[in-house]
């Protein structure tokens, strides 16, 4: 009587972190490709205006610190020449269009659509974010947009808090909201959008406080049971 072949060994379980990273990578690639299609006409306009303005290179490269503190070259549409912001550069910065060249960084896997602000090695040293306690900030790819980019001010501690908060709470829904807010920035400008977002956050806080007070009032108005 022939002996049956033994069953193949079970496949090793897939790590939840690996599954999350794969899903996130697919999300990033999808949005980056969509962004390239949507902004393609503006890419051509920006490139032509930069060339016509001063004849210099269209793109600007600079070393930044990525996931796991690994360095990479970030891409931006050039906004400066000789230490001065150009006329075209002012428009690109005001609308955030200078950063849309980073779609290529996303496609290369060096950045995500949403994540902490990409910092230069000099910035990391200056801020003192070289200790192990800051490692959580580099557990994810830096992003074109993010909580720190939209809501962070000039205070380093606040930006670090937002970066760590994002690394702990990131989700596809949060990313989609932040990408939508960034699209509004491209249309309405950074300053105006930030004012709208701050007002919206203040309104939500007031609404939550009013709801809490109303709940307490209803609780206090209940008749006592004797």
N, C-alpha and C positions, 0 to 999 in steps of 0.2 A: 504494500500500500504506500503510495508516494507521500512524502512528508510535505505539508504545505509550507510555503515560504513564510517566514515571520513577518508580521505587519511592520510597515515603515515606522521609524520613530516619530513621535509627534513634533510638529514644528515649534520652535521656541516662541513663547508669547511675545507679542509686540509691546514694547514699552509705551505707556501712555504719553510720556514726554516725546517719544519719537513720532507717535501718531499726531500729536499736537503740532510738532514742528513741520511735519509734512503737510498738514492742513493749512498751517499758516503760510508755508511756502507757496502753496497753490493759490491761496488768497492774495498774496503779494504779487505773484506773477499775473494773475487775472486783472487786478486793479492797475498794475503798472502798464500792461498792454492796452487797457482801456484808456488810461491817461495819455499814453502816446498817441492814440488815435484822436482823442478829443482835442488835445493841445497841439497837434501837428501844425495847423495853420499858424498858431501863435509862435511855435518854434521857428518857422520860416520867417515870420515878421521880425521876431527878436533878433535872429541871426543877421538878417539884412540890415536892421537899424544899427546894430553894434558895428558892423563892417563900415556902414556909411558914416557913422559918427566919428570914428578915429582910425579905422582901418586895421585895428588890432585883432587878436584872436577872439573867437566867439566864446569859447569855453575857458573856464578857470579851474585848475586842479589844486588841491591842498590836502596834506596828510591829516587824517582824523583817526580817532581811537574807536574801534568797533567792538563787536561782541567778543567777550573773553579778553578784552584789552588788546586785540590784534589791530595793527595799523592798516589803513586802506586809503586810497586816493578818492576824495569826494569830488563830484563834478557840479559846477554851477555855471550859469550864463554870466559872463564877465560883466561886472558893474563898476569897476574902478580902472583908472589909468594914472600912473604917476602919483599914487596916494590920494587922488581925488575921485569922488563919485562922478561918473559921467552923466550926461543928460538922460540918456537911455537907461542908465543904471538906476537913477532915481525912480523911474517908472517901474522897472523890473522889481526893485526892492519893495516898493509900496504895494504892489499886487502879489508879491511872493512868487512871481513867475521865474525869478532867477534860480529858484530851487527845483523847478520842474525837470531840469536836466538830470536830477538824481533818480529819475525813473530808470536810467541805465544802471545805476548802482544797485537798485532793487532787483533788476533782472539778473545782475551778476551775483546776487546773493549777499552782497556786502551791507545792504541796508534793508529795512522793511518800510512799508508805506507809513506805519505808525510805530513810534518808539521814542526813546529818550533823545534829547538833542545831541547830535554828533559833535564832539569836542575835539580840539586840537591837543596834541601832547602837552603843549605849553599851558593850555587852559587847565588841564588836569593837574599839572604840577602847581600852578598858581592857586587853584582852589583847594589844594591839599587833599584831593580825592584819590590818593594812592594807597590808602590803607585797606585792610581786609574788610572793614566795616562798610566800605563803599562798593564791594564786589557785586551786590545785588543789582546795581545800576547797569552792570555789563553782562547780566545774564541773558539779555535779549539784544537783538540788533538795534542800532540807532535808527531813527525814523525821519522821513521827510517832514512829517508833522507829528504832533503828540500833545500831551497835557502841558508839558513844560513850554513848548513852542507857542501854544495858544493862550495859556493862562499864566505862565510864569513871568515874573517881573525881572528886575535886575539883581535881586537878592539871591545869592547862591544857595542858601539854605532852603528857600522856598522851591527853587528849581529841583534840587536834589530830592526833596520830599515828594514832589510830583512825579519825578522819574521812578522812584522806588514804589510809589503807589501804582503807577502804570504797570511796572514789572510784576507786581503781585495780583493786580485785578484785570489784566488784559483779557479781552474777549473779542470775538468777531463783531458783536453788537457795539461795543465801545469803539472799536476801530472804525466802524462804518460811520458812527456819529462824528468822530473827529475828522474823518476824510470829508464828510459833508460840510463841516464847519470850515475846513481849509478851502474847499471850493468856493464858499461864500467870500473868503478872504481874497481869492483871485479875482472875484467880480467886484467886490465893494471896497477892497483895500484892508490892510491889517488894522489900522487904528480904529476905523469905524466898526469893523467886525468885533474887535476886542471889547469895545464899549458895549455893543449889543450883547455879547456873551456875559459880560460882568453884570449887566442889568438883568439878564435872564436868570443868572445864578442868584442874584439878590431877590428877585421876585419869587423864585422857588423856595428860598429860605423863609421869606415872609409868609408864603402860603403854608409851608410846613408848620411854622410857629402858630399861625392862626388856627390850623386844623388841630394842633395839640391843645391850644387853649379851649377850643370848642368842645373837644372830647372831655377835658377836665371839668368844664362848666356843666355838661350834661351829667357827668358822674356826680358832681356836687348837688345837682338839682333833684336827684333821685330821692323819693321819700324814704325815710328811715324805716326799717322793719322792726316792730316791737314784739 
